Amino acid sequence: MEPIQSYKPQLIIRCVRGLSLAGYLYFTLWRLIPLRQRTEMSPAAAPLDDENLLPEILLRLSPHPSSLPRASAVCKRWLLVVSDPDFALRFHRRHRPSPPFLGCFIHHSRGISYAPTMDSPDRVPAGRFSLQLDDSHRFWFLGCRHGLALVFHRSRKLVLVWDPVTGDQHRIAVPPGFNVNENPMHGAVLRAAGEVDHFQVVLVEAVGVAKQHTRKLACVYSSETGVWGNLTSMSVQSKGTFTLYFTGTSSVLVGSSLYWLIDGDFVGILEFNLERHSLAVIEVPVDMFERYSDFALTQADDGGLGLIILTGCNARLWKREAGCDGVASWAMGTTIELDKLLSLHSMKEKGTLTILGCAEENNVVFLSAVDGVFMVELEPLQFKKLHVLQLALLLSIRKCLHCR
C-alpha cells in the first residue's frame, strides 16, 4: 500500500474506514500546522495533545451519526471533549447549514414512524424516532426542519411541535381567525439562525370569500414569547369560480421566506416573508402547463428558490433570478435524463416516475418508479435506490401530507 501522504486530501475522507480515527485526525491536524511551526515542535508535543487544538479538529468531523460516538471511543480525553455541552453546541452550529439526511417520517394508522435512509454505521434504527398518536387518522404531518417536526390536529384545532431526538412535545392552539374545519391550511416549523432553544411556527390558510377571489392568511408563533403574532392577509383574484388548495408537499425555506405550492384554478407558489411578515403569490413557468407531469419546490444551486418539473423521464431544474431591472423571473437550468441516470429500460419503467417529495437542506428529491423509490441528490448528481419496505412506506407520504 502506498504511503498515506500520497493520497489527495479529498480521498483521505473516503479512506477513513481503512485507517484508525486517531491516525486520520493526527495527519489532518499536522497538515494544518505551518511548516516552520512543525519543525520547531518537539516530538513530545504531539498536535492531538494540545488542549486547544483537539476540540478544533474534532469540530471538523463529519456530522454523520457515527462520527462523535467513534471519536469518544478513542480515549477518555476525546470522550470528555465530545461530551461537553459547549462542544455539542458548537458542533451543531457548525454543521447546521449542511446536516446529513437521516431518513423520512411516515404517517400511518398508529402514529408517525421513521424510515432510515443511511447505511451502517450511520443508519439510525427505525424504532429510534417514533410518535404514538391515539387518533392518528385525525393528524396531518406538515413537515420537519431544523430537527423539529410539525403535526396538525384538525378536530382539536392545534399543532404539535415534536423534537424526535429529545421526545419533547409542544401543543399549540391554532390562532384566532383560522377556520381549520372549512378552509385549506398548511404550515412550517423553523429555528432562527444559531438558535437551539426556541422555535417558530408559521401557519397559512386559504379563505374563500367570494366566487372570484380568495384571501390568504398567515400567522407566526414564537416559543420565546409563547403567543401568536398578528394576522397577515392578502387577496388573490381569479377570472372564474375560485378553487384553491395546498398541495401535499412541505414548505421550502429559502433565505428569509417560506414557500408553498398552491393548486386549483391556477398553479402558483405562496411566499411568506419572515422579516416583513408579508404574503405574495408567484407565478410558475409557462413550460409547466405545456408539458406538465409533476413538480416540486427545491432550493436552486445558487441557494435561491428552485423548481423541478418532471416530464416523462426528463427532470428540468428551474430557478428564480432577479434581472437587471430588479424584477425576478424564472430561468431554466439543467435537464436531467432520469432514464439514463436510473438505468430505466422498458417503457413501463420510464412512464411511471413520480415526485414524492424533496429535502430542502440536502437538495434531495424522492422519485417513485415501477420497481422502487429512488433518492436523487441533485448536487452532485447521484442516486440511491431504497429497499422494498421503504417503498411501501414512502408511497404514503403524499397522502399523509395532504391538508385541505
C-alpha positions in Angstrom: 0.0 0.0 0.0 1.4 3.4 -0.9 2.1 5.9 1.9 -0.8 7.9 3.2 1.0 11.2 2.3 0.4 10.3 -1.4 -3.4 10.4 -1.0 -5.2 13.6 -2.1 -7.0 15.3 0.8 -10.5 14.6 -0.6 -9.6 10.9 -0.8 -8.4 10.7 2.8 -12.0 11.2 4.0 -13.3 8.4 1.8 -10.5 6.1 3.0 -11.0 6.9 6.7 -12.7 3.5 7.4 -9.4 1.8 6.5 -7.4 3.9 9.0 -7.7 4.5 12.7 -9.6 7.6 13.5 -6.8 8.9 15.6 -4.3 8.4 12.8 -6.6 10.3 10.4 -7.1 13.2 12.7 -3.4 13.4 13.5 -2.5 13.5 9.8 -5.1 16.1 9.1 -4.2 18.3 12.0 -0.5 18.1 11.2 -1.2 19.4 7.7 -2.9 22.4 9.2 0.1 23.5 11.2 2.5 25.8 9.4 5.7 24.1 8.2 8.0 26.3 10.3 5.9 25.6 13.4 6.1 21.9 12.7 9.9 22.0 12.7 10.0 23.9 16.0 7.8 21.4 17.8 9.4 18.8 20.0 8.5 15.1 19.4 6.8 15.1 22.8 4.4 17.9 21.8 2.0 15.9 19.6 -0.7 18.0 18.0 -3.5 15.9 19.4 -2.2 16.5 22.9 -2.8 20.3 22.6 -5.9 21.1 24.7 -6.9 24.0 22.4 -6.3 22.2 19.0 -8.1 19.0 19.8 -11.6 20.5 20.1 -11.0 22.4 16.9 -10.1 19.3 14.8 -13.0 17.3 16.3 -15.4 20.1 15.3 -14.4 19.3 11.7 -15.5 15.7 11.8 -18.4 14.7 9.6 -21.9 15.4 11.1 -22.9 11.8 10.4 -24.4 10.0 13.4 -21.4 7.7 13.9 -18.7 10.4 14.0 -18.8 11.6 17.6 -19.5 8.1 19.1 -16.5 6.7 17.3 -14.4 9.7 18.4 -15.5 9.2 22.0 -14.2 5.6 21.9 -10.6 6.6 21.1 -9.7 7.6 24.7 -11.0 9.3 27.8 -9.7 12.8 26.7 -11.7 12.6 23.5 -14.8 11.4 25.3 -14.6 14.4 27.7 -14.3 16.8 24.7 -17.2 15.5 22.6 -19.5 15.1 25.6 -19.0 18.7 26.7 -22.3 20.7 26.2 -20.4 23.7 24.8 -18.7 21.5 22.2 -22.0 19.9 21.2 -23.5 23.4 20.7 -20.5 24.5 18.5 -20.7 21.2 16.6 -24.4 21.7 15.9 -23.9 25.3 14.8 -21.0 24.5 12.5 -22.9 21.7 10.7 -26.4 23.2 10.6 -26.1 24.5 7.0 -25.5 21.0 5.7 -26.9 18.4 8.0 -26.9 14.7 7.0 -30.2 13.3 5.6 -31.1 10.6 8.1 -34.5 9.4 6.8 -38.2 10.1 6.4 -41.2 10.3 8.7 -44.2 8.3 7.7 -47.7 8.9 8.9 -49.7 5.7 9.5 -52.7 4.4 11.5 -50.7 4.1 14.8 -48.8 7.4 14.6 -45.7 8.6 13.0 -42.7 6.3 12.2 -39.2 6.9 11.0 -37.8 5.2 7.9 -33.9 5.4 7.8 -32.1 6.0 4.5 -28.5 5.9 5.5 -26.2 2.9 5.6 -24.3 1.4 8.5 -22.6 2.7 10.7 -24.7 5.9 10.3 -28.0 4.1 10.0 -30.3 5.2 12.8 -32.7 2.3 13.7 -36.3 2.7 12.6 -37.5 2.5 16.2 -35.3 5.3 17.5 -37.7 8.1 16.3 -41.4 7.4 16.6 -44.5 9.2 17.8 -47.5 7.3 19.0 -50.8 9.1 18.5 -54.2 7.9 19.9 -56.2 9.2 17.0 -53.6 9.2 14.3 -56.1 9.5 11.4 -57.0 13.0 12.6 -53.5 14.2 12.3 -51.7 15.7 9.3 -47.9 15.7 9.1 -47.0 19.1 7.7 -43.2 18.8 7.6 -39.9 18.9 9.5 -37.0 21.4 9.7 -34.1 22.1 11.9 -34.6 19.0 14.0 -38.3 19.6 14.6 -41.4 18.0 13.2 -44.8 19.8 12.8 -48.1 17.9 13.1 -51.6 19.4 12.7 -54.7 18.0 14.5 -57.8 19.4 12.8 -60.6 18.4 15.2 -58.6 19.6 18.3 -57.6 22.8 16.4 -53.9 22.5 17.5 -50.5 22.0 16.1 -47.9 19.7 17.7 -44.2 20.6 17.6 -42.1 17.5 18.2 -38.4 17.0 18.8 -37.7 13.4 17.7 -34.3 13.3 19.5 -35.4 14.5 22.9 -39.0 13.5 22.7 -40.2 17.0 23.7 -43.7 17.9 22.5 -45.3 21.4 22.4 -49.1 21.5 21.7 -50.2 24.9 20.4 -53.8 26.0 19.8 -54.5 27.4 16.3 -54.6 31.2 16.3 -58.0 33.0 16.3 -59.1 33.9 12.8 -58.3 30.5 11.3 -61.2 28.3 10.4 -59.4 25.0 10.0 -62.6 23.0 9.7 -63.6 24.7 6.5 -60.5 26.1 4.8 -57.3 24.6 3.4 -54.3 25.1 5.8 -50.6 24.3 5.8 -47.7 25.3 8.0 -44.0 25.1 8.8 -41.7 25.0 11.8 -38.2 26.5 11.9 -35.5 27.9 14.2 -33.7 31.2 13.8 -30.1 31.1 12.8 -27.9 29.9 15.7 -31.0 29.2 17.9 -31.3 25.9 19.7 -33.8 26.6 22.5 -36.6 28.4 20.7 -38.6 27.9 17.5 -41.3 29.5 15.3 -44.4 28.0 13.7 -45.9 29.6 10.6 -49.5 28.7 9.6 -51.1 29.7 6.3 -54.7 29.4 5.3 -56.8 30.0 2.1 -60.1 31.6 2.9 -62.7 31.7 0.1 -64.6 35.0 0.5 -66.2 35.3 -3.0 -66.6 33.3 -6.2 -63.8 35.2 -7.9 -61.2 35.7 -5.2 -59.8 34.3 -2.0 -57.9 35.6 0.9 -54.6 34.2 2.2 -53.9 34.3 5.9 -50.6 33.8 7.8 -49.7 33.9 11.4 -46.4 33.3 13.3 -46.0 31.7 16.7 -42.8 32.2 18.8 -41.9 29.8 21.5 -39.9 32.5 23.2 -42.9 34.7 23.8 -45.5 31.9 23.8 -48.0 33.8 21.8 -49.2 34.1 18.2 -48.4 37.4 16.3 -50.8 39.5 14.3 -52.6 38.0 11.3 -51.2 38.8 7.8 -53.6 38.7 4.9 -53.7 39.2 1.1 -56.3 38.7 -1.6 -55.9 36.6 -4.8 -58.2 37.1 -7.7 -59.3 34.7 -10.4 -61.3 35.0 -13.7 -63.6 32.2 -12.8 -65.0 30.4 -9.8 -62.1 30.2 -7.4 -60.9 26.9 -6.0 -57.5 26.8 -4.3 -55.8 24.4 -2.0 -52.3 23.4 -0.8 -50.5 20.5 -2.5 -49.2 17.7 -0.3 -45.6 18.7 -0.4 -44.0 20.5 2.5 -42.8 24.1 2.5 -39.3 25.2 1.3 -37.3 27.8 3.3 -35.1 30.0 1.1 -33.4 32.9 2.7 -35.9 34.7 4.9 -39.0 33.4 3.0 -41.1 30.2 3.2 -42.8 28.9 0.1 -45.7 26.5 -0.5 -47.1 25.2 -3.7 -50.8 26.0 -4.3 -53.1 24.4 -6.8 -56.7 24.7 -8.0 -57.9 27.1 -10.7 -54.3 28.0 -11.2 -50.9 26.7 -10.1 -48.7 29.1 -8.1 -46.4 29.5 -5.2 -47.3 31.2 -2.0 -44.5 33.2 -0.4 -44.4 34.4 3.3 -41.5 36.7 4.2 -40.5 36.1 7.8 -38.8 39.5 8.2 -41.6 41.7 6.7 -44.5 39.4 7.6 -45.8 39.8 4.0 -47.6 37.4 1.6 -47.2 37.1 -2.1 -48.2 34.7 -4.9 -45.6 33.8 -7.5 -46.5 32.5 -10.9 -44.8 29.3 -12.1 -43.1 28.9 -15.5 -45.4 28.6 -18.5 -43.5 25.5 -19.5 -45.2 23.6 -16.7 -48.6 23.9 -18.4 -47.3 22.8 -21.9 -45.7 19.6 -20.8 -46.8 19.2 -17.2 -46.3 15.9 -15.4 -45.2 16.5 -11.9 -43.4 19.2 -10.0 -42.0 20.2 -6.6 -40.2 23.2 -5.0 -36.5 22.9 -4.3 -33.5 25.1 -3.4 -31.6 26.1 -6.6 -27.9 25.5 -7.0 -27.2 29.2 -6.0 -29.3 28.9 -2.8 -32.4 30.6 -4.3 -35.8 29.3 -5.0 -35.9 26.4 -7.4 -38.5 24.2 -9.1 -38.2 20.7 -10.5 -40.6 19.8 -13.3 -40.8 16.1 -14.2 -42.0 15.3 -17.7 -41.7 11.7 -18.6 -38.1 10.8 -17.8 -36.8 14.4 -18.1 -36.4 16.5 -15.0 -36.0 20.2 -15.7 -34.5 22.4 -13.0 -35.7 26.0 -12.9 -34.5 28.8 -10.6 -35.8 32.2 -9.7 -33.5 35.0 -10.7 -33.6 38.8 -10.5 -33.0 40.6 -13.8 -31.1 43.9 -14.3 -34.3 45.8 -13.6 -34.7 44.0 -10.3 -37.7 42.0 -11.4 -37.5 38.3 -10.7 -38.3 35.7 -13.3 -37.8 32.0 -13.9 -34.7 30.7 -15.8 -34.4 27.1 -16.9 -31.2 25.3 -15.9 -30.1 21.7 -16.1 -32.1 18.9 -17.7 -31.6 15.5 -16.1 -32.3 12.4 -18.2 -33.5 10.2 -15.4 -33.9 7.1 -17.6 -30.1 7.1 -18.1 -29.3 8.1 -14.6 -31.5 5.4 -13.0 -31.0 2.8 -15.8 -34.6 2.6 -16.7 -35.0 0.5 -19.9 -38.6 -0.6 -20.5 -41.4 1.8 -21.5 -43.3 0.7 -18.3 -40.3 1.8 -16.2 -40.0 5.1 -18.0 -43.6 6.0 -17.8 -44.2 5.7 -14.0 -41.8 8.3 -12.5 -43.5 10.5 -9.9 -42.1 13.0 -7.5 -42.8 12.0 -3.9 -41.1 15.0 -2.2 -37.9 16.9 -1.6 -35.5 17.5 1.3 -34.5 21.2 1.0 -31.4 21.2 3.3 -29.9 18.3 1.4 -31.0 19.1 -2.2 -32.5 15.6 -2.5 -35.6 14.5 -4.5 -37.5 11.3 -3.9 -38.9 9.6 -7.0 -41.3 6.7 -7.2 -40.8 4.2 -10.1 -42.4 1.0 -11.0 -39.8 -1.1 -9.1 -38.9 1.1 -6.2 -38.2 4.5 -4.7 -35.0 6.4 -5.8 -33.4 9.1 -3.7 -31.7 11.5 -6.2 -29.1 14.0 -4.9 -29.1 17.0 -7.3 -25.6 18.4 -6.5 -23.5 16.4 -7.1 -25.8 14.3 -9.2 -26.1 10.8 -7.8 -28.8 8.4 -6.6 -29.6 5.6 -4.3 -32.3 3.0 -4.6 -34.2 2.4 -1.3 -35.3 -1.1 -0.3 -38.8 -2.5 -0.6 -40.0 -1.7 2.9 -39.1 2.0 2.4 -41.0 1.9 -0.9 -44.2 0.8 0.9 -43.8 3.5 3.5 -42.7 6.4 1.3 -45.6 5.9 -1.1 -47.8 7.0 1.7 -46.1 10.4 2.0 -48.3 12.2 -0.5 -51.5 11.1 1.1 -50.4 11.9 4.7 -49.1 15.3 3.8 -52.3 16.5 2.2 -54.0 19.1 4.3 -57.2 20.5 2.7 
